[in-house]
Amino acid sequence: MPAENSGGKSNQGGNLCPMCRRPLKPNSFFCTGCGHRIGEPPKAAVQPSVNPELLKYQQRSASLEEPEPKGKRVKKKKAAPPSEAAAFFKAFQKKYIIFIGVSIFFILLGTGLFVWQNSRYPDLEYPVQMEETADGIYISSTKMIAKYTSDGDLEWKLEKAGQGRDFSGRLDFSFGPDGNLYIANTNHGVIEIVSPDGKWTGAMGKGTLGALFTLAFLKDGRIAVADTLNHAVVVFTAGGEVEARLGGAAGSGAEQFNFPSGIAQLPDGLIHVVDSGNQRMQRIDLQFIFRDSWDLSLRAGSTPRRGGMIKSIKNAIFKSTFFPKRILFDPVRDHVHTIYGPGITEFPTDESFIVRLDKNGQFVESVDLPAPGGGPLNPQRLRRALQDKIALVDPDAFIAGSWDPASNFFEPVFNPGVSMELQRMKDAHGSLRAIRGVGVFLLILGVLGLAALGALAFKEYGGYRGDSAATAGGAPPAH
């Protein structure tokens, strides 16, 4: 009759296997009889009370384990098998991975080209002003000013001013009584002074002028400036000192301005300021006292673009969006020419036109100039030219030439050097537009590709579900 279980030990003190009750070798971890691992619970129910060694083992293991968190015990869920839809789309993605990758690549490349083009667009160069003299043609852009001979040879070209400044902004310029050029370096708020042979000689107005202004000389040699963004008119002495400052905050009262953007002295001696935001011309005497003003709001009969119904309706509805911007007095015809355009500070714009006034500010006519390649011309600057003509520039179309107010005929400049400058700027814009076009094309192509994949996936998934339902509900397919 076998001995009673004594906790894994025989009466002689030897260790016994809790499974088969055979003696264990000293320091052995396995029973050589049944292969039971010493320290594991027996496969058969063994009471810890009759197996002290097993009880000790369980207590020691419990002390080494991390305590379970208090509260409700969370049962671990087994990972659910992938759903039918997930399995289908995983297989679909694997099947069309190349097509998906190409579509995403087109979208990323197209977006990158489009964003890069937009970031470069503000730095593109536009022509600003051209003036023809007896000894050559001067032309400025948003980055440089140059002089060409009548034969088209480049005499000099400046892209840098003194003190490390570059030429940047709407570079209006005027000739002073001393023969020097006075250039509105607008992005730096400085008037640069350049000698007739293209040498920088000095500057004025630093710390006084804003980032958008135009200038004109008075008959006594002083310089009058329409400081657009500061809503002010500033008068400098010939030596560059500030003599007077009118305005300084947007307003509609006398000697107050709202984005003044044109200035000139007319034969009556008064300073005429194009008060763009107020759509009027303020007239100020040389003691800087307000005299009177002209109404420059668009009136009946002055709406341009009569040949196009859409533009005529647009202008008739949005008359208040057209503002006077520039002024030029024509002494031959005793007229005042004023440029109008949508927006006050926008440059360039494709909706500009000329309104002709008499010397008393009364409306005469609206001038719609035809461009050489067809369509309307959109002038931005007006300057006196030879043979009683007026030089003007269309920045958006990269056109410069002379306009004869008597015949209303515009003739493009035939100077080879000036033409090459204009073409250079136009080509730079064309290259960037081509890059933008490629970017938009790739973006659209990528989106269409993903849309086609989506439609294909929807169609195939419908068939996949139908096949799965038929297989599950019907007889197994015959082999």
Summary of the structure (lengths in Angstrom):
residues: 479
radius of gyration: 43.7
end to end distance: 65.2
largest distance: 144.0
contacts: 1398
relative contact order: 0.10
helix: 28%
strand: 30%
